[in-house]
């Protein structure tokens, strides 16, 4: 990894941490903020960012599995999505792709 890539990754991590902290400070009632997990908060941030689009959220989950080298999980999740949404493309083809 180049120093520029490392700098970018470090900056992204700081921005995500800041987003989680801001959401925790401004959204939750006192007491609940401390026990709400980072993943729950990040999930709510992503859902809002992706405008609660189920397809975009599912694509994000698929690519997160893939980036974490959880290939079996990514493929299983994609298969579950395909069975639940037979009219849509597989998750590895983004919503903008027209494979049908």
C-alpha positions in Angstrom: 0.0 0.0 0.0 1.4 3.4 -1.0 1.7 6.2 1.5 -1.1 8.1 -0.3 -3.4 5.0 0.0 -2.5 4.7 3.7 -3.2 8.4 4.2 -6.6 8.1 2.4 -7.5 5.0 4.4 -6.5 6.7 7.7 -8.5 9.8 6.8 -11.6 7.7 5.9 -11.4 5.9 9.2 -11.2 9.2 11.0 -14.2 10.5 9.1 -16.3 7.4 9.8 -15.3 7.6 13.5 -16.4 11.2 13.6 -19.7 10.4 11.8 -20.4 7.7 14.4 -19.5 10.0 17.3 -21.7 12.8 15.9 -24.7 10.5 15.4 -24.2 9.0 18.9 -24.1 12.5 20.5 -27.0 14.0 18.6 -29.5 11.2 18.0 -29.8 9.1 21.0 -31.3 9.8 24.4 -28.9 9.9 27.3 -28.1 6.4 28.4 -29.0 4.8 25.1 -26.1 6.3 23.3 -23.5 4.5 25.4 -25.1 1.0 24.8 -25.9 1.4 21.1 -23.2 -0.4 19.1 -21.0 1.2 16.4 -22.5 -1.2 13.8 -26.0 -0.1 14.6 -25.1 3.5 14.3 -23.1 3.0 11.1 -26.0 1.0 9.7 -28.4 3.9 10.4 -25.9 6.3 8.8 -25.6 4.1 5.7 -29.3 3.6 5.4 -29.9 7.3 5.4 -27.1 8.0 3.0 -28.4 5.3 0.6 -31.9 6.8 0.9 -33.2 3.6 2.5 -32.8 1.8 -0.9 -32.9 -1.9 -0.1 -31.0 -2.7 -3.3 -28.2 -0.2 -2.5 -28.0 -1.4 1.0 -27.8 -5.0 -0.1 -25.0 -4.1 -2.7 -23.1 -2.5 0.1 -23.4 -5.6 2.3 -22.3 -7.8 -0.6 -19.2 -5.6 -1.3 -18.4 -5.4 2.4 -18.3 -9.2 2.6 -16.2 -9.3 -0.5 -13.7 -6.6 0.7 -13.3 -8.6 3.9 -12.5 -11.7 1.9 -15.6 -13.4 3.1 -16.4 -14.8 -0.3 -18.7 -17.6 0.8 -20.8 -15.2 2.8 -20.9 -12.7 -0.1 -22.1 -15.4 -2.5 -24.6 -16.7 0.0 -26.0 -13.2 0.7 -26.2 -12.6 -3.1 -28.1 -15.9 -3.5 -30.5 -15.0 -0.8 -31.1 -11.6 -2.4 -31.6 -13.2 -5.8 -34.2 -15.6 -4.4 -36.1 -12.8 -2.6 -35.8 -10.5 -5.6 -35.9 -12.6 -8.8 -36.7 -9.6 -11.0 -33.4 -7.9 -10.1 -29.8 -8.5 -11.2 -27.3 -10.3 -8.9 -25.7 -8.0 -6.3 -22.3 -8.0 -7.9 -24.0 -6.1 -10.8 -24.8 -2.6 -9.4 -28.2 -1.1 -9.7 -27.1 1.0 -12.6 -26.0 -2.0 -14.7 -28.6 -3.4 -17.0 -27.9 -7.1 -17.4 -31.5 -8.1 -18.1 
